[in-house]
Amino acid sequence: MGKETLTLVFLLVSGLLCGSIVGEILGPWVPFLTKSKTITWSPAADLEILKYDLNFQVKLNLASIGGLALAFWIHRRIK
């Protein structure tokens, strides 16, 4: 992966995290920001000599999507 890709991934994860924090802070005054949807992906395999079970979960709300959009906009501005 190139430097630009790593920068984009870092900014997007940071945007999701910051947006989620802002949503939790503003939640008592703007209640629709705390409504969230959970997306789960659980790949697993048992190959006799190798067995794995991974669980990925993303919890999205309106504020985290706003943080994601802001992070993408910042990436486009610094590119």
C-alpha positions as a Markdown table, in Angstrom:
| # | Residue | x | y | z |
|---|---|---|---|---|
| 1 | Met | 0.0 | 0.0 | 0.0 |
| 2 | Gly | 1.2 | 3.4 | -0.9 |
| 3 | Lys | 1.7 | 6.4 | 1.4 |
| 4 | Glu | -1.5 | 8.1 | 0.0 |
| 5 | Thr | -3.6 | 5.0 | 0.7 |
| 6 | Leu | -2.4 | 4.8 | 4.3 |
| 7 | Thr | -3.1 | 8.5 | 4.8 |
| 8 | Leu | -6.6 | 8.0 | 3.4 |
| 9 | Val | -7.3 | 5.0 | 5.7 |
| 10 | Phe | -5.9 | 6.9 | 8.7 |
| 11 | Leu | -8.0 | 10.0 | 8.0 |
| 12 | Leu | -11.2 | 7.9 | 7.4 |
| 13 | Val | -10.8 | 6.0 | 10.6 |
| 14 | Ser | -10.1 | 9.2 | 12.5 |
| 15 | Gly | -13.1 | 10.8 | 11.0 |
| 16 | Leu | -15.4 | 8.0 | 12.0 |
| 17 | Leu | -14.0 | 8.1 | 15.5 |
| 18 | Cys | -14.2 | 11.9 | 15.9 |
| 19 | Gly | -17.7 | 11.9 | 14.4 |
| 20 | Ser | -18.9 | 9.3 | 16.8 |
| 21 | Ile | -17.4 | 11.2 | 19.8 |
| 22 | Val | -19.2 | 14.4 | 18.6 |
| 23 | Gly | -22.4 | 12.4 | 18.2 |
| 24 | Glu | -22.2 | 11.1 | 21.8 |
| 25 | Ile | -21.5 | 14.6 | 23.2 |
| 26 | Leu | -24.3 | 16.3 | 21.2 |
| 27 | Gly | -26.7 | 13.3 | 21.8 |
| 28 | Pro | -28.7 | 14.8 | 24.7 |
| 29 | Trp | -29.5 | 17.9 | 22.7 |
| 30 | Val | -29.8 | 16.4 | 19.2 |
| 31 | Pro | -31.2 | 12.9 | 19.8 |
| 32 | Phe | -31.2 | 11.7 | 16.2 |
| 33 | Leu | -27.4 | 11.8 | 16.2 |
| 34 | Thr | -27.3 | 8.8 | 18.6 |
| 35 | Lys | -29.4 | 6.5 | 16.5 |
| 36 | Ser | -27.0 | 4.0 | 15.0 |
| 37 | Lys | -26.8 | 1.0 | 12.7 |
| 38 | Thr | -24.4 | -1.9 | 13.3 |
| 39 | Ile | -22.8 | -3.6 | 10.4 |
| 40 | Thr | -21.1 | -7.0 | 11.2 |
| 41 | Trp | -18.9 | -9.3 | 9.1 |
| 42 | Ser | -17.7 | -12.6 | 10.6 |
| 43 | Pro | -15.5 | -14.7 | 8.3 |
| 44 | Ala | -14.6 | -18.1 | 9.6 |
| 45 | Ala | -13.0 | -21.3 | 8.4 |
| 46 | Asp | -12.0 | -24.7 | 9.7 |
| 47 | Leu | -9.4 | -26.3 | 7.5 |
| 48 | Glu | -8.3 | -29.1 | 9.9 |
| 49 | Ile | -4.8 | -27.7 | 10.4 |
| 50 | Leu | -5.9 | -24.0 | 10.4 |
| 51 | Lys | -9.0 | -22.6 | 12.1 |
| 52 | Tyr | -9.9 | -19.0 | 12.3 |
| 53 | Asp | -12.8 | -16.9 | 13.4 |
| 54 | Leu | -12.8 | -13.1 | 12.9 |
| 55 | Asn | -15.4 | -10.6 | 13.9 |
| 56 | Phe | -15.5 | -7.1 | 12.4 |
| 57 | Gln | -18.2 | -4.7 | 13.6 |
| 58 | Val | -18.8 | -1.1 | 12.5 |
| 59 | Lys | -21.4 | 1.0 | 14.3 |
| 60 | Leu | -22.5 | 3.9 | 12.1 |
| 61 | Asn | -24.6 | 6.9 | 13.1 |
| 62 | Leu | -25.3 | 10.2 | 11.4 |
| 63 | Ala | -22.5 | 12.1 | 13.2 |
| 64 | Ser | -19.9 | 9.4 | 12.3 |
| 65 | Ile | -20.9 | 9.6 | 8.6 |
| 66 | Gly | -20.4 | 13.3 | 8.8 |
| 67 | Gly | -17.0 | 12.8 | 10.3 |
| 68 | Leu | -16.2 | 10.3 | 7.5 |
| 69 | Ala | -17.3 | 12.9 | 4.8 |
| 70 | Leu | -15.2 | 15.6 | 6.5 |
| 71 | Ala | -12.2 | 13.3 | 6.6 |
| 72 | Phe | -12.6 | 12.5 | 2.9 |
| 73 | Trp | -12.8 | 16.2 | 2.1 |
| 74 | Ile | -9.7 | 16.9 | 4.1 |
| 75 | His | -7.9 | 14.1 | 2.2 |
| 76 | Arg | -8.9 | 15.7 | -1.1 |
| 77 | Arg | -7.7 | 19.1 | 0.1 |
| 78 | Ile | -4.2 | 17.9 | 1.1 |
| 79 | Lys | -3.7 | 15.7 | -2.0 |
